[in-house]
Amino acid sequence: MKRISYICLIFSLLLCATSCEKVLDKKPLTQFTNDNFWSSEANVEMYANYFYNEWTGYGNGNGQGVFYYQTLNDNQVGREFATFTVNVPATDGTWSSCYTEIRRANIMIEKVPTIESMNDKAKAHWIGVARLYRAWQHFCLVRKFGDCIIVDKNLNVTDEDKEAYLYAPRNNRNDVMDFILEDLNFAVANINKNANSRVAYNAAVAQAIKSRICLFEGTYAKYHQNDNERAKKYLTESKTASEAIMGNSMYVLNKSYRANYNSADLAGNQEMIMYKKYIKSLLGHSLISYICSSTQIHGLSKSAFDAYLFTDGLPKATTTLNNTDHGVVGADGRIDIQNLLDVRDPRLAASIDSVLLYNGNSYIRYDEGMASTSSSGYGVLKFDNPEFPAAERNSSGNSNHTDAPIFWLAEIYLNYAEACAELGSCGETELNKSINLLRARAGMPNLSATPAADPANNMGVSNLIWEIRRERRVELMFDLEDRYWSLIRWKQLDKLDNGKYPDQTKGAWIGNTKATQVKVDENGYIDGSFDMKRTFDNKYYLQPIPSGQIDLNENLGQNPGW
């Protein structure tokens, strides 16, 4: 397992865009067949290395990952306006890829018990890894489509399989989630601790995945289904899984918030539960190149900017500090916002540039490389590494090799605090061992268990839950598509309606700087809506079942409103 990053890279290239059996059938290349492959633990490990492809991190090569690029949220003003799906597609990548990967996991679950050279503990470990992977794939289906078909075996095209799976109606989402929880609990109980590795599947990774999935389901049950019993069950499971990691001395917050995102090597970072290793000239990404290039980037929204507290721990409406969002206009027309960053949560300064950059007023970060612009005026600094040469940072290829966090302690603290608050059991003790550790790292005052009301609270939740949601927003800014999925589970997706909430498609204040290449509203803020409307409808909580799948199996039905 210690050699996992190198094996994974090689094996992923072999398996790219093909099913496992097709690859194994290439005898001249591997000399393996599906019959003789399942003969040793080493082969099982090699097979399981494919599971790492699920975690795209910052992307592979020029491909997009789950950080920064996703703009269907209220945190970013998209250069290309991101809106809701409006038509039923014929195909969907999530639907097809998840069932492909579920089949891959089921093959492993069925084959591992047949390997005579493995002991029971080793078998349980690898079955646990496969069931963890299967659980994640089913979860990705549920959170996007709701009801879906549970596949718990490697299908053969028999009459029985056609009836039970291929032409079956979808299982109720609650039944699927309960099936997922069974897989998660098996994985947690059986996967090796393997405490020396942060790039391998181990018990802590299983707990982290369980923490994330169960928080989703617990809040979904509460806010969508009004099912308090189910909500309590899953929130408690999330809390317990989070506590298991929080009680593990191997995991400690890194001293630097930004170093979690822009480090060339995360191997020594004790906050990481699992990270994705990039290797220069072997596997790279293009995230840094993108946020430093001449192509206009997706900037931070005014809504997100306003979400950051001031250094006195208070929001914009109640702070005693200067709460303006107007930067200082220099003689050259450049707008410096250091005065704004100095009085805000330091995580804001770690995430965006101290100078505004927009069409007609571009900016060269670190005084080398390309001149950049942002759709909102706010540049994205968080992932950039000043130690990389300009030629590498501005490359149009895939030469960036900063490692990407996949699961890390900050998210676990956020999951724990939110689960506790939703359960009604979040006091000073719970906050002091979770969110207040994040605030201390940032240099911010503690969050009280009884915070004062923020007039900006428009979600109909308690002051405490509002502040915990704020903490999640700023700590995970640009991360993991988390904002979009959180708005869904909280039943707050209407906040993406820019007709009702225009600040999500507005950017920085540039006043009367006579900008001729960017649209500015009547109050001097950049208008990043591109004159497009994003109108909410309740049906958007679930995506449509692809029409091509319904053509194949009419019993799938369609989601409400589509």
Secondary structure, DSSP 8 states (H G I E B T S, - for coil): -TTHHHHHHHHHHHHTTS-HHHHHT-HHHH---TTTSTT-HHHHHHHHGGGGGG--TT-STTS--SSS---SSSSEE-SS------S--S--HHHHHHHHHHHHHHHHHHHGGG-TTS-HHHHHHHHHHHHHHHHHHHHHHHHHHSSB----S---SSHHHIIIIIT---B-HHHHHHHHHHHHHHHHHHS---TT-SSS--HHHHHHHHHHHHHHHHHHHHHTS--HHHHHHHHHHHHHHHHHHHT-TT----S-STHHHH-S--TT-TTEEEEE--BTTTB-B-HHHHHHSSS-B-EE-HHHHHHS-BTTS--TTT-SS------EE-TTS-EE-HHHHTTB-HHHHTTB-SB--BTTB-B-GGGSS--B-BSSS--B-TT--TTS-HHHHT-SSS-B---EEEEEHHHHHHHHHHHHHHTT---HHHHHTTHHHHHHHHT-----SS----TT--SS--HHHHHHHHHHHHHTTT-TTHHHHHHHHTT-GGGG-TTT-GGGGEEEE-TTS--SSS-B-TTSEEE-STT------GGGGS----HHHHHH-GGG---TT-
